[in-house]
Amino acid sequence: MALPSELDLVVGAQFRAPITGAGSQGYRWLVTVTGDEDAVEVRTVGVPPSGESPGRGSFPRELQIDARRPGSAIVELALTHAGGRVREQHRLVVQVADPSGR
C-alpha cells in the first residue's frame, strides 16, 4: 500500500485511503498521533464487501483522517500482531490549515 509521507489538509477536510486488512491473521492497526494531536482525528475502519460476503479472510480496511483545527500532527501507523510482530509501518506528517488562509 502506498500512503503519502506528507499530507496537507484544511480544517473540515477528510483524507481516506485503503490500508492492509489482516485481522483474520491476528493483526490490527495501532495508531499514534503526536505534535498537535487535536489537529486531527484518525481512525482505521473495516470496509465490508458489497454484495455476498465470502465468509473468510479479512475485510479491506481504510485509514480516515479528519482535519479538526490548524496545526501539524505526526500520524504513525503500525500493523501489529497480538504477539508484538510488526508487519507494516507508515508515518505521515499532516499539516492542517485554516480554510480562510489565516
N, C-alpha and C positions, 0 to 999 in steps of 0.2 A: 504494500500500500504506500502511496506517495502522499504525504502530508507536507504542507509548506513549513518552513522553519520560521518564517515571519508572516504576520498577518496584520493588516490594517483594517479596522472597523470604525464605524461611527456609532454613537450611542443609539440603541434601539435596533441595530442590525443583528443578524444571526448568521453564523457560519456553520455549515453542515458538510460532513464528508464521511464516506464509508470507511470503516475500520474492520480489522480482522475479528471474526467471531470464533471463539474456541471454547465456549462454556461446556460443551459436551466432553471436552478433554480435560476439564478441571482448571481452566484458565479464566481469569477475569481481569478487567482493566482497572488499574489503580491510578487515580488522578491526583496530582499535587499542584496547587496554584500558589505561587509566591510573587513578591513585588506588590503591586496594587491589587490585592486579592479580590477586593469588592468591585473592581472594574469589569469583571466578567463572571458569568455563571457557566460552569462547564459540567456536562454530563455525557455519559455513554449510554445509548439505549438500543434495545433489540428491535430489529425490523422484521416482523413476521412476514413470511412469503404470502403473496396474494394467491387466492385460489386454494387448491388442495395441498395440504402440508404433507411432506414425505414421512413425517413422524420420527426421523432420525437426524442426527447431526446438530449443528449449532445454527441458530438464526444469524443472518448477517447483522452487523452492528453499525451504529452511526455515532460519530462524535458531533456534539452540538455545543457551540459556544455562543452565548448571548452577551452582547456588549451592553453593560449597565451604566457605567459612568466613565468619564475621561481618566486615562491612566495607562500604565504599562504593566502587564502581567506576564509571568512566565508559566506556561502550562506544560507539565511533564506527565507523560502517559507511559505506563509500563504494563504490558500484558503478562501477568504473573500467575504462576501455578500455585495451588494451595501449599505445595512443598517448598516454595520460595524461588523456583526457577523462573527466569525472565525470558520470554520468547521474543518480544519486540519492545523497543523503547522509542519514544518520539519526544522532541522538545520544540515548543512553539513559543515565540515571543509575540505577544499580542499587544498592539498599540490601539487604544480606543480614543477617538477624537470626539469633541463636541460637534454635533452636526451644524451648528451656526458658525463654526470656524474659530470660536473664541478659545 
